[in-house]
């Protein structure tokens, strides 16, 4: 059960100005023309999309979904039942006030500008005009949910379960907070956000959701000496959950730990009691996630090169990332940070004290966490669709993952349409970016690997390979 939908996203050209009356929250169903929910998608699994001659790749499914529970879990996303009363609908609809622009002329123009500003995708189901990740809670209130981070525009398709590589969490909350100050001046209902955010987005798509969750969890133990900032991370693909025994960037969570998945909904203004009442519902959500499959590679592949790449991969990569054909397996290998050499902040800051805090709470009571000091080598099914790479999203292509000499210090994405995808390098087309800091949404569209938490160093395992072998491995990875 998966989603893959064609979207048409064009940046709205906004003119400066302000001072018009607020728009009512009149929803236009932006998802109506984007397709309908595909309940089957049985042929979108872990198979070779490029050529029948290239062979079949895949991993064993370790966690089988319950179909009835999965259907209920899917309905929670499409029916807008996740999250609490965060902000009035009228305020969510009129953030243009703090953008310092003239009011967009129509609802459709407003939501297009909203998606472009914050890096969100068109909802492929009826969602009252809201983008994925935003939905109405009741007649007056709206909220933010899991799909803000876990759905993305991938080569012109909206894919549920792909990590969102464009979402600016800090920017959205900064704007909501700014609007709260002036809301009464514009006739909006007064509101107060339940917390403040600082330094939670390092670059578009790289957010410190872990730190946000730990900050909120710490409220139950305010004197606890724990870290609440963990660097910036790129969400792993949801479709990999069915293959793994441990979860999260560092492998700190056990499979099936649905309560840990719920923790970030405290940020959408849900109370702990409200979350606890949703315990069974999130078990259904997890079952739904186990049904998701990666999208197929949308370009051609060279079957001869794929076969060569498979052989190189089995020697150079499989011990960490798994075997994807025959008697396939995934080793759940957590590589020590000092060995892999990637940005250290996430691995270093979630330690024994942090795990103990979670395990003493309701969130960790059923599936305890552990400190690992490293990073989980990821499942590679659908890896092409989860660019940019590394746990912090610092490397835009697999070519640069395998050849560190091709990594840019600063880069900026061209876009997210199919024409913006680099089929040769396997990742996003980018241009070199200037050193502009991280203070604004516009500045954070440039990824600066020199900033704390955003290093693109490490994972040098591909450097010793010949250029020919690296090219072959890239071709093989396209088929996963």
VEXMIKOL-21730 format. One line per 2 residues: number of its first residue (from 1); for each residue x negated, y, z of N, C-alpha, C. Coordinates in steps of 0.02 Angstrom, whole numbers. Layout:
N
NUM) X Y Z X Y Z X Y Z; ...
END
This chain:
480
1) -43 -59 0 0 0 0 -45 61 0; -44 102 -52 -89 159 -54 -58 216 -91
3) -96 270 -97 -72 329 -130 -127 351 -180; -106 371 -239 -152 403 -286 -110 444 -333
5) -114 507 -329 -68 549 -365 -105 604 -401; -82 620 -461 -109 675 -500 -86 740 -470
7) -131 787 -461 -110 852 -437 -136 906 -483; -102 960 -484 -124 1018 -521 -137 1074 -471
9) -200 1087 -456 -218 1138 -406 -257 1193 -440; -230 1252 -443 -264 1309 -471 -270 1363 -419
11) -328 1391 -409 -336 1443 -359 -293 1503 -377; -256 1529 -327 -216 1588 -337 -261 1649 -334
13) -257 1692 -384 -295 1755 -383 -255 1805 -343; -281 1824 -285 -246 1868 -240 -272 1939 -245
15) -227 1986 -241 -247 2056 -241 -245 2083 -171; -290 2128 -155 -293 2154 -87 -234 2201 -75
17) -216 2206 -11 -160 2247 9 -122 2213 64; -77 2248 96 -40 2219 152 20 2263 165
19) 63 2240 210 116 2283 235 185 2265 213; 196 2210 177 263 2191 156 298 2153 212
21) 362 2144 206 399 2107 256 384 2033 251; 390 1996 307 373 1925 306 422 1885 264
23) 397 1831 235 439 1785 198 475 1739 246; 537 1721 232 569 1670 272 536 1603 260
25) 548 1555 304 519 1488 296 565 1447 252; 568 1465 189 609 1429 141 565 1381 104
27) 573 1316 119 528 1266 91 542 1252 18; 490 1251 -22 494 1226 -90 456 1161 -92
29) 487 1109 -116 457 1042 -114 400 1038 -164; 340 1056 -140 282 1054 -185 262 984 -204
31) 287 935 -166 268 866 -181 314 833 -232; 370 866 -247 420 833 -290 393 817 -359
33) 350 861 -384 323 849 -451 257 813 -450; 233 797 -391 167 766 -386 170 690 -384
35) 229 663 -389 236 590 -388 276 568 -329; 289 505 -324 327 477 -268 284 426 -232
37) 304 411 -171 265 365 -130 264 296 -163; 203 271 -173 195 206 -204 191 153 -150
39) 241 112 -146 243 63 -92 202 1 -107; 180 -5 -169 143 -66 -185 70 -54 -195
41) 51 -29 -255 -19 -15 -271 -63 -76 -258; -35 -135 -272 -71 -196 -256 -134 -206 -298
43) -136 -171 -355 -196 -180 -397 -247 -125 -386; -240 -88 -332 -289 -35 -318 -339 -57 -265
45) -348 -120 -258 -390 -146 -205 -464 -144 -221; -502 -183 -184 -575 -181 -189 -599 -221 -249
47) -581 -200 -308 -600 -236 -368 -635 -191 -417; -664 -219 -467 -701 -181 -516 -654 -147 -564
49) -656 -80 -564 -610 -43 -606 -639 -28 -675; -703 -37 -683 -734 -14 -744 -733 -65 -800
51) -747 -126 -785 -751 -177 -838 -742 -246 -809; -702 -285 -841 -691 -354 -817 -755 -393 -817
53) -801 -374 -861 -864 -411 -865 -912 -394 -809; -896 -340 -773 -942 -319 -721 -936 -360 -658
55) -885 -403 -654 -877 -445 -596 -830 -414 -545; -816 -451 -493 -771 -427 -441 -810 -419 -376
57) -799 -363 -343 -831 -350 -280 -778 -340 -226; -795 -356 -165 -748 -347 -110 -775 -377 -47
59) -744 -359 8 -761 -386 74 -703 -425 101; -716 -473 146 -661 -507 179 -620 -458 220
61) -555 -467 221 -511 -426 263 -509 -458 332; -536 -423 382 -540 -450 450 -478 -435 491
63) -439 -385 469 -380 -366 507 -321 -362 458; -278 -411 460 -220 -413 416 -163 -372 445
65) -129 -335 401 -75 -291 423 -10 -329 429; 31 -308 476 100 -331 482 143 -285 439
67) 177 -313 390 212 -272 340 266 -228 371; 305 -255 416 358 -216 448 331 -158 488
69) 278 -172 528 248 -119 567 216 -66 522; 184 -88 467 153 -42 421 204 5 390
71) 262 -21 372 314 21 343 337 74 392; 343 55 455 362 104 506 307 156 515
73) 245 134 512 189 181 519 186 231 462; 198 206 401 199 251 343 253 304 350
75) 311 283 376 367 330 384 350 386 433; 306 373 481 287 426 527 248 482 492
77) 210 464 441 175 514 402 223 551 355; 261 513 317 304 543 266 364 578 296
79) 383 558 357 441 589 390 423 645 438; 359 661 443 339 718 484 352 709 558
81) 333 652 587 348 639 657 285 642 701; 229 663 674 167 664 712 149 735 731
83) 138 747 794 116 813 816 169 851 854; 146 900 894 191 940 935 203 1009 907
85) 237 1050 946 255 1118 925 195 1164 931; 159 1173 878 97 1212 879 109 1286 864
87) 146 1300 811 155 1369 788 223 1375 755; 256 1433 762 321 1441 729 315 1433 654
89) 365 1403 623 366 1395 551 356 1463 516; 389 1514 542 385 1579 510 314 1606 509
91) 276 1592 563 207 1613 565 165 1572 516; 176 1506 515 138 1463 468 149 1486 396
93) 209 1510 382 226 1531 313 198 1599 296; 176 1638 346 156 1707 332 85 1724 354
95) 41 1676 349 -29 1689 366 -63 1739 319; -32 1753 263 -60 1803 217 -70 1870 253
97) -34 1883 307 -40 1945 344 -112 1955 367; -145 1902 390 -214 1908 415 -265 1893 360
99) -242 1875 300 -289 1866 245 -308 1933 214; -272 1985 232 -282 2052 204 -272 2053 129
101) -216 2024 108 -197 2023 38 -124 2044 32; -103 2058 -28 -32 2070 -40 6 2005 -32
103) 68 2008 -10 106 1946 -1 116 1910 -67; 100 1846 -70 114 1808 -131 188 1812 -149
105) 202 1814 -214 269 1830 -238 320 1775 -225; 297 1713 -220 344 1657 -212 317 1608 -160
107) 361 1565 -137 339 1512 -91 285 1469 -123; 295 1451 -186 247 1407 -220 179 1440 -223
109) 177 1506 -237 113 1542 -240 81 1545 -171; 122 1555 -120 94 1558 -53 61 1492 -34
111) 97 1436 -43 69 1372 -21 9 1351 -63; 7 1373 -126 -52 1361 -167 -112 1398 -139
113) -101 1461 -119 -155 1500 -89 -176 1471 -22; -128 1447 17 -141 1416 82 -186 1355 73
115) -168 1312 25 -208 1252 13 -279 1270 -8; -285 1320 -52 -351 1339 -76 -394 1368 -21
117) -363 1407 23 -401 1441 77 -428 1390 128; -386 1343 148 -404 1299 202 -428 1230 179
119) -423 1216 113 -448 1152 87 -402 1094 99; -338 1103 85 -289 1050 94 -259 1029 28
121) -228 971 26 -203 942 -36 -127 947 -39; -100 943 -99 -28 940 -110 -1 876 -81
123) 55 881 -46 86 821 -18 120 781 -74; 104 716 -80 134 674 -132 201 644 -110
125) 233 676 -62 300 656 -41 335 719 -18; 400 716 -10 438 775 10 414 800 78
127) 390 863 80 360 890 141 378 963 151; 435 983 124 461 1051 132 413 1104 104
129) 373 1085 56 326 1132 27 260 1136 63; 256 1109 124 193 1111 161 141 1066 127
131) 77 1083 134 25 1038 109 17 978 155; -20 928 132 -37 872 175 -74 898 236
133) -55 871 294 -86 892 356 -47 944 395; 5 971 364 50 1019 397 121 995 387
135) 163 999 438 233 981 429 276 1015 482; 340 1018 468 387 1045 516 402 995 570
137) 408 1019 632 425 977 689 500 978 703; 528 1039 702 599 1048 710 619 1111 671
139) 676 1139 685 700 1195 645 656 1257 651; 619 1263 706 580 1324 718 505 1313 714
141) 480 1253 731 408 1244 741 376 1200 688; 312 1213 676 271 1173 630 208 1151 667
143) 172 1104 637 112 1079 670 62 1055 618; 5 1032 642 -49 1003 600 -56 930 621
145) -65 885 572 -71 814 588 -134 783 558; -138 717 562 -198 679 543 -218 690 470
147) -169 702 426 -184 704 355 -222 767 334; -229 815 378 -272 872 363 -344 850 352
149) -365 800 390 -433 774 384 -438 709 344; -382 673 339 -385 605 311 -346 598 246
151) -343 650 206 -316 647 138 -352 699 97; -366 685 34 -410 729 -4 -393 729 -77
153) -415 783 -110 -416 786 -183 -479 751 -207; -470 697 -244 -527 658 -268 -522 652 -344
155) -565 689 -378 -568 686 -451 -499 694 -482; -461 743 -458 -396 758 -486 -339 718 -458
157) -351 675 -410 -298 635 -379 -294 651 -304; -234 648 -276 -226 653 -204 -229 583 -176
159) -276 572 -131 -288 505 -104 -280 506 -28; -230 470 -4 -221 461 68 -274 413 94
161) -308 433 147 -359 390 176 -430 411 159; -439 452 108 -506 479 93 -520 536 141
163) -581 541 165 -599 596 209 -595 662 171; -562 712 200 -555 776 167 -620 814 170
165) -650 825 113 -716 858 109 -710 933 98; -649 961 107 -639 1033 96 -606 1068 155
167) -579 1032 203 -539 1062 256 -582 1104 302; -559 1166 317 -592 1211 363 -548 1219 425
169) -559 1175 474 -520 1176 536 -528 1241 573; -590 1265 580 -602 1327 616 -567 1385 583
171) -569 1388 517 -538 1444 481 -463 1446 492; -430 1389 489 -358 1387 499 -340 1410 569
173) -376 1386 620 -360 1406 688 -379 1479 701; -432 1503 670 -448 1575 677 -391 1617 650
175) -365 1599 594 -310 1637 564 -246 1632 605; -231 1572 631 -172 1564 673 -179 1607 737
177) -239 1608 765 -251 1648 825 -245 1722 810; -271 1744 753 -266 1814 735 -194 1835 723
179) -156 1791 692 -85 1807 680 -46 1810 745; -64 1768 793 -29 1769 857 -33 1837 890
181) -88 1872 881 -98 1937 911 -49 1989 882; -38 1985 817 3 2037 784 73 2012 766
183) 89 1950 785 153 1920 765 213 1965 779; 219 1994 839 279 2034 852 285 2095 807
185) 228 2121 784 230 2179 739 263 2162 672; 261 2099 653 288 2078 589 354 2040 597
187) 380 2039 657 444 2006 668 440 1931 676; 379 1904 687 373 1832 698 385 1816 771
189) 408 1756 787 412 1737 857 342 1736 889; 338 1762 950 274 1762 985 254 1689 1001
191) 190 1675 997 166 1609 1015 95 1615 1041; 74 1564 1077 6 1560 1103 -21 1492 1087
193) -78 1488 1054 -108 1424 1040 -132 1392 1105; -129 1326 1110 -143 1294 1175 -217 1293 1194
195) -261 1315 1150 -332 1315 1165 -366 1360 1114; -429 1374 1124 -468 1411 1075 -519 1365 1043
197) -538 1381 982 -588 1343 947 -649 1387 934; -708 1358 944 -770 1393 929 -818 1344 897
199) -846 1362 840 -898 1322 807 -877 1251 793; -815 1242 768 -790 1175 753 -796 1157 679
201) -814 1204 636 -825 1189 566 -893 1218 546; -938 1174 523 -1004 1197 502 -1006 1214 428
203) -966 1177 389 -959 1188 318 -892 1157 298; -865 1179 242 -801 1153 220 -803 1077 219
205) -756 1045 255 -754 972 257 -794 941 312; -836 978 346 -877 952 401 -856 986 465
207) -816 950 504 -785 977 565 -805 936 626; -806 968 683 -821 933 745 -756 910 779
209) -722 864 747 -660 838 776 -674 798 839; -731 764 842 -749 727 902 -757 774 961
211) -790 830 950 -799 878 1004 -733 908 1027; -689 920 980 -623 946 998 -586 896 1041
213) -587 833 1021 -553 781 1060 -582 774 1129; -648 778 1135 -680 771 1201 -666 832 1244
215) -662 891 1214 -644 951 1252 -575 943 1283; -528 918 1243 -460 910 1268 -456 854 1320
217) -494 800 1308 -494 744 1356 -524 765 1423; -571 812 1421 -605 834 1482 -557 871 1528
219) -501 894 1503 -454 930 1546 -432 887 1605; -430 821 1595 -410 776 1649 -465 769 1702
221) -527 787 1684 -583 783 1731 -627 845 1719; -602 904 1740 -636 967 1722 -707 973 1748
223) -725 936 1800 -793 941 1826 -842 893 1795; -819 853 1748 -863 803 1717 -918 836 1676
225) -979 811 1685 -1036 838 1648 -1043 800 1583; -1006 821 1532 -1009 787 1467 -1019 838 1412
227) -1045 814 1356 -1050 857 1297 -982 866 1265; -970 925 1239 -907 938 1203 -920 965 1133
229) -983 964 1111 -1000 980 1042 -1044 925 1015; -1025 898 956 -1058 838 929 -1082 847 858
231) -1095 909 839 -1113 920 770 -1052 913 725; -1064 912 660 -1009 913 612 -1007 848 574
233) -946 821 566 -940 755 538 -889 754 482; -899 707 438 -856 694 381 -815 632 396
235) -749 633 392 -710 574 412 -726 513 368; -739 455 399 -746 394 359 -680 377 325
237) -683 338 272 -623 319 235 -580 272 276; -515 285 279 -469 242 316 -466 171 287
239) -475 165 221 -468 98 192 -524 50 214; -575 76 247 -628 33 272 -610 -1 338
241) -556 22 371 -540 -4 438 -528 -79 438; -497 -105 385 -479 -175 383 -539 -222 383
243) -598 -195 367 -658 -236 359 -705 -234 419; -692 -189 468 -742 -175 520 -720 -200 588
245) -769 -215 630 -754 -233 699 -763 -174 746; -798 -122 723 -808 -61 762 -793 -1 718
247) -777 54 750 -756 114 713 -798 174 732; -786 227 696 -816 293 705 -887 295 677
249) -910 356 668 -976 367 638 -1031 329 672; -1026 324 739 -1080 292 777 -1062 221 799
251) -1006 194 777 -986 127 797 -967 122 870; -946 178 900 -932 179 972 -864 152 991
253) -819 144 943 -751 122 958 -738 52 933; -695 15 968 -676 -52 947 -620 -49 895
255) -617 -99 852 -562 -105 805 -496 -108 843; -446 -73 817 -380 -73 848 -371 -24 905
257) -420 21 915 -416 69 969 -371 127 949; -306 115 947 -259 166 922 -254 225 968
259) -264 216 1033 -258 273 1078 -313 324 1065; -372 301 1046 -426 348 1029 -408 388 967
261) -373 356 920 -351 391 861 -300 446 878; -263 436 932 -211 483 951 -238 545 985
263) -298 542 1012 -323 595 1056 -323 663 1022; -341 667 958 -344 732 927 -276 764 918
265) -221 726 925 -155 756 920 -140 800 981; -181 795 1033 -175 844 1087 -186 914 1059
267) -224 918 1004 -238 983 973 -177 1010 936; -129 968 921 -69 992 887 -14 1010 937
269) -33 1019 1000 11 1041 1053 54 985 1082; 35 923 1071 68 868 1106 39 863 1176
271) 80 845 1224 55 833 1291 34 760 1298; -3 744 1350 -24 675 1361 38 631 1369
273) 88 655 1405 149 615 1414 183 601 1348; 183 650 1303 213 640 1237 173 589 1197
275) 107 592 1203 66 543 1169 78 473 1196; 81 467 1260 92 402 1290 158 371 1268
277) 207 414 1257 272 389 1233 268 365 1161; 215 384 1125 206 364 1055 158 304 1048
279) 142 272 1103 92 218 1102 111 164 1051; 172 140 1054 194 87 1007 197 113 936
281) 216 176 927 220 205 860 151 207 828; 99 222 867 33 225 838 5 156 824
283) 29 106 858 11 38 838 37 24 768; 96 52 752 123 46 684 82 86 634
285) 60 145 654 17 186 610 -46 148 592; -76 116 641 -137 77 628 -124 21 578
287) -66 -11 584 -49 -64 536 -42 -35 466; -14 24 461 -10 57 396 -79 71 367
289) -124 94 409 -192 109 385 -226 46 359; -210 -11 387 -240 -73 364 -216 -93 294
291) -163 -62 269 -138 -77 202 -170 -34 148; -206 18 167 -233 64 118 -292 33 80
293) -295 48 16 -349 24 -27 -382 83 -62; -444 78 -79 -478 133 -113 -453 141 -184
295) -456 202 -212 -439 211 -282 -492 180 -327; -471 161 -387 -518 132 -435 -564 186 -465
297) -624 166 -480 -671 208 -517 -638 228 -583; -632 293 -597 -592 315 -655 -632 322 -720
299) -695 302 -720 -736 309 -780 -762 240 -801; -797 238 -856 -825 174 -881 -887 155 -842
301) -903 90 -843 -966 66 -814 -1002 22 -865; -1066 13 -854 -1108 -30 -896 -1115 -97 -861
303) -1082 -150 -885 -1083 -214 -849 -1153 -244 -841; -1196 -233 -889 -1264 -259 -884 -1301 -225 -826
305) -1293 -159 -823 -1325 -121 -770 -1295 -138 -702; -1229 -151 -701 -1196 -172 -638 -1227 -236 -612
307) -1237 -285 -656 -1266 -349 -635 -1336 -339 -607; -1376 -297 -639 -1443 -282 -613 -1438 -248 -546
309) -1392 -200 -540 -1385 -163 -478 -1363 -207 -421; -1321 -257 -436 -1299 -303 -384 -1359 -340 -353
311) -1405 -360 -396 -1464 -397 -372 -1509 -351 -330; -1518 -289 -352 -1559 -242 -313 -1526 -227 -246
313) -1460 -217 -248 -1423 -201 -187 -1429 -258 -136; -1424 -319 -159 -1427 -376 -113 -1493 -379 -77
315) -1546 -355 -108 -1612 -356 -77 -1624 -294 -34; -1603 -236 -59 -1623 -173 -28 -1571 -143 19
317) -1507 -163 12 -1453 -127 47 -1407 -171 89; -1400 -235 69 -1347 -277 98 -1356 -291 172
319) -1417 -290 197 -1426 -307 268 -1392 -257 313; -1384 -195 290 -1349 -145 330 -1276 -137 307
321) -1266 -135 242 -1201 -116 215 -1156 -175 197; -1182 -236 198 -1140 -293 187 -1147 -324 118
323) -1118 -383 111 -1118 -421 49 -1048 -416 18; -1044 -398 -44 -980 -380 -75 -957 -428 -130
325) -986 -486 -132 -963 -535 -180 -976 -605 -152; -944 -654 -179 -952 -722 -154 -928 -726 -82
327) -968 -755 -39 -952 -759 33 -970 -692 65; -929 -641 50 -944 -574 72 -941 -567 148
329) -974 -515 174 -974 -504 246 -994 -431 259; -972 -406 316 -994 -339 338 -1025 -347 407
331) -1087 -324 417 -1123 -341 479 -1108 -296 539; -1068 -241 530 -1056 -195 585 -1123 -172 615
333) -1170 -157 573 -1237 -140 599 -1241 -66 617; -1257 -52 679 -1271 16 701 -1347 26 699
335) -1369 71 657 -1441 83 647 -1464 137 695; -1516 125 735 -1540 177 781 -1554 242 744
337) -1537 297 775 -1545 362 743 -1617 374 722; -1664 355 765 -1735 366 749 -1755 328 687
339) -1722 272 673 -1739 232 614 -1709 263 551; -1645 281 553 -1613 306 492 -1634 377 478
341) -1649 417 530 -1677 484 520 -1628 538 501; -1563 523 502 -1514 574 485 -1502 621 544
343) -1460 672 534 -1449 723 585 -1435 689 653; -1470 710 706 -1466 672 769 -1409 691 816
345) -1376 747 805 -1334 774 859 -1278 727 879; -1242 699 832 -1186 655 849 -1209 594 889
347) -1263 563 867 -1288 502 900 -1315 517 970; -1347 575 977 -1378 591 1041 -1327 614 1094
349) -1274 646 1072 -1230 679 1121 -1173 636 1146; -1156 582 1110 -1106 537 1138 -1143 482 1175
351) -1150 491 1240 -1189 445 1280 -1148 409 1332; -1180 383 1383 -1147 343 1434 -1095 383 1473
353) -1111 447 1488 -1064 488 1525 -1000 501 1485; -1009 513 1420 -951 526 1378 -907 463 1371
355) -939 406 1360 -901 343 1355 -865 329 1421; -898 341 1477 -867 328 1542 -805 371 1553
357) -808 434 1532 -750 478 1540 -691 450 1501; -702 430 1439 -648 403 1399 -622 337 1428
359) -667 294 1449 -647 228 1474 -609 231 1540; -619 285 1577 -582 294 1640 -513 325 1629
361) -499 344 1567 -436 376 1551 -389 327 1515; -328 350 1504 -279 311 1467 -304 295 1396
363) -342 340 1366 -364 332 1297 -411 272 1288; -452 257 1338 -499 202 1331 -481 141 1371
365) -423 141 1403 -405 86 1447 -395 20 1410; -369 25 1348 -356 -38 1311 -414 -60 1269
367) -452 -12 1242 -510 -27 1200 -567 20 1221; -611 -1 1265 -663 44 1290 -713 63 1235
369) -743 122 1245 -795 146 1200 -864 129 1228; -915 137 1187 -984 125 1208 -1028 177 1175
371) -1083 193 1207 -1133 236 1177 -1182 193 1137; -1196 213 1076 -1238 171 1033 -1306 203 1016
373) -1310 269 1017 -1373 302 1000 -1392 296 927; -1344 277 885 -1360 269 814 -1300 284 771
375) -1302 260 709 -1249 271 662 -1229 205 629; -1164 194 622 -1139 134 590 -1150 139 515
377) -1187 91 487 -1194 89 414 -1124 77 385; -1099 122 341 -1029 119 322 -1012 64 273
379) -949 43 275 -921 2 222 -924 42 157; -939 9 102 -949 45 38 -893 34 -12
381) -838 2 7 -782 -3 -39 -756 67 -53; -746 82 -116 -721 148 -135 -769 204 -117
383) -833 189 -111 -881 239 -88 -882 299 -136; -869 289 -199 -871 344 -248 -820 399 -228
385) -765 378 -196 -710 425 -181 -719 460 -115; -772 446 -79 -780 477 -13 -842 522 -11
387) -861 549 -69 -915 599 -70 -889 664 -38; -934 704 -9 -1006 697 -2 -1025 648 53
389) -1089 632 57 -1112 575 97 -1152 595 159; -1170 544 197 -1197 547 264 -1140 566 312
391) -1151 554 375 -1096 564 423 -1074 636 427; -1117 683 406 -1099 753 409 -1082 783 341
393) -1079 741 289 -1061 765 223 -1114 809 192; -1177 797 206 -1230 843 185 -1258 829 116
395) -1241 772 86 -1270 753 21 -1213 742 -28; -1207 782 -80 -1148 780 -122 -1143 721 -170
397) -1198 685 -183 -1196 629 -230 -1234 569 -204; -1214 510 -228 -1252 449 -211 -1321 449 -242
399) -1329 482 -299 -1395 487 -329 -1444 519 -280; -1422 572 -245 -1466 605 -197 -1472 566 -133
401) -1423 524 -116 -1431 478 -59 -1489 431 -71; -1494 406 -134 -1546 357 -151 -1612 389 -170
403) -1613 454 -181 -1674 489 -200 -1676 556 -163; -1712 558 -107 -1710 618 -65 -1738 679 -99
405) -1778 670 -152 -1806 728 -187 -1753 768 -224; -1694 740 -232 -1640 774 -269 -1590 809 -223
407) -1605 812 -158 -1560 844 -112 -1572 920 -110; -1518 958 -116 -1522 1030 -113 -1519 1054 -41
409) -1555 1107 -26 -1553 1135 41 -1485 1166 53; -1460 1203 5 -1394 1235 9 -1357 1223 -56
411) -1294 1206 -51 -1255 1192 -111 -1182 1211 -102; -1150 1220 -157 -1080 1240 -158 -1044 1199 -210
413) -987 1171 -192 -948 1131 -238 -919 1173 -294; -912 1141 -352 -881 1173 -410 -804 1169 -404
415) -778 1111 -383 -706 1101 -377 -691 1030 -359; -627 1009 -368 -609 941 -350 -570 905 -405
417) -568 934 -465 -534 901 -520 -581 848 -551; -552 809 -597 -591 756 -628 -652 783 -665
419) -644 842 -695 -700 872 -731 -755 898 -684; -739 903 -620 -788 926 -571 -825 868 -538
421) -808 807 -557 -840 748 -529 -898 727 -575; -955 712 -546 -1015 692 -583 -1017 616 -586
423) -995 587 -642 -992 515 -647 -1061 483 -650; -1111 519 -672 -1179 491 -675 -1211 490 -605
425) -1204 545 -569 -1235 550 -503 -1191 520 -449; -1128 507 -465 -1078 479 -418 -1068 525 -358
427) -1031 577 -371 -1016 626 -320 -994 691 -352; -995 745 -313 -969 808 -337 -1021 851 -372
429) -1001 883 -425 -1044 933 -457 -1051 993 -409; -1112 1016 -401 -1124 1072 -356 -1173 1120 -389
431) -1175 1180 -362 -1224 1230 -382 -1264 1250 -320; -1326 1272 -329 -1364 1296 -270 -1328 1355 -238
433) -1328 1356 -172 -1293 1410 -137 -1341 1455 -99; -1319 1516 -84 -1362 1563 -46 -1358 1550 29
435) -1403 1578 66 -1402 1575 139 -1355 1630 164; -1294 1611 181 -1243 1660 199 -1215 1651 269
437) -1241 1604 308 -1217 1593 375 -1154 1551 376; -1120 1550 434 -1062 1506 444 -1003 1542 476
439) -1003 1609 472 -955 1647 511 -886 1650 481; -880 1639 416 -815 1647 383 -799 1587 340
441) -736 1582 320 -715 1528 275 -756 1530 211; -764 1589 183 -800 1595 120 -873 1574 129
443) -905 1594 184 -974 1574 196 -980 1499 204; -931 1468 236 -935 1396 248 -921 1354 185
445) -904 1385 131 -899 1348 68 -968 1330 41; -1019 1363 65 -1088 1344 51 -1113 1299 106
447) -1134 1240 89 -1161 1192 137 -1235 1208 148; -1253 1224 210 -1321 1242 226 -1352 1188 269
449) -1395 1147 239 -1424 1090 276 -1475 1112 328; -1491 1176 330 -1537 1201 382 -1500 1219 446
451) -1434 1220 445 -1395 1238 504 -1392 1178 551; -1384 1192 616 -1381 1139 666 -1322 1092 651
453) -1336 1028 652 -1285 978 639 -1273 961 567; -1307 995 521 -1294 986 450 -1356 961 411
455) -1404 933 445 -1465 911 411 -1450 857 359; -1484 861 303 -1477 809 251 -1539 764 249
457) -1577 763 302 -1638 722 305 -1619 649 319; -1668 605 311 -1660 535 329 -1632 491 274
459) -1618 428 293 -1595 377 246 -1638 377 183; -1701 360 193 -1750 362 138 -1759 293 106
461) -1713 248 118 -1720 179 95 -1721 173 19; -1691 221 -16 -1691 217 -89 -1753 246 -122
463) -1792 285 -85 -1850 318 -115 -1901 270 -143; -1915 212 -111 -1966 167 -139 -1943 131 -203
465) -1878 132 -218 -1854 98 -278 -1877 135 -340; -1882 99 -395 -1897 132 -458 -1836 170 -481
467) -1846 218 -525 -1790 256 -552 -1740 210 -586; -1765 159 -620 -1721 111 -654 -1679 72 -604
469) -1709 51 -549 -1672 13 -498 -1620 57 -464; -1638 120 -451 -1590 166 -420 -1530 176 -466
471) -1542 184 -530 -1488 193 -578 -1443 130 -579; -1473 72 -575 -1434 11 -575 -1391 5 -512
473) -1419 22 -454 -1380 20 -392 -1321 68 -396; -1333 127 -423 -1278 175 -431 -1222 145 -473
475) -1240 111 -526 -1189 82 -570 -1150 27 -533; -1184 -11 -492 -1151 -63 -453 -1103 -32 -401
477) -1125 22 -368 -1084 55 -317 -1019 82 -347; -1020 99 -410 -959 124 -441 -903 72 -442
479) -921 9 -441 -871 -45 -447 -841 -65 -381; -864 -36 -326 -841 -58 -260 -773 -27 -243
END
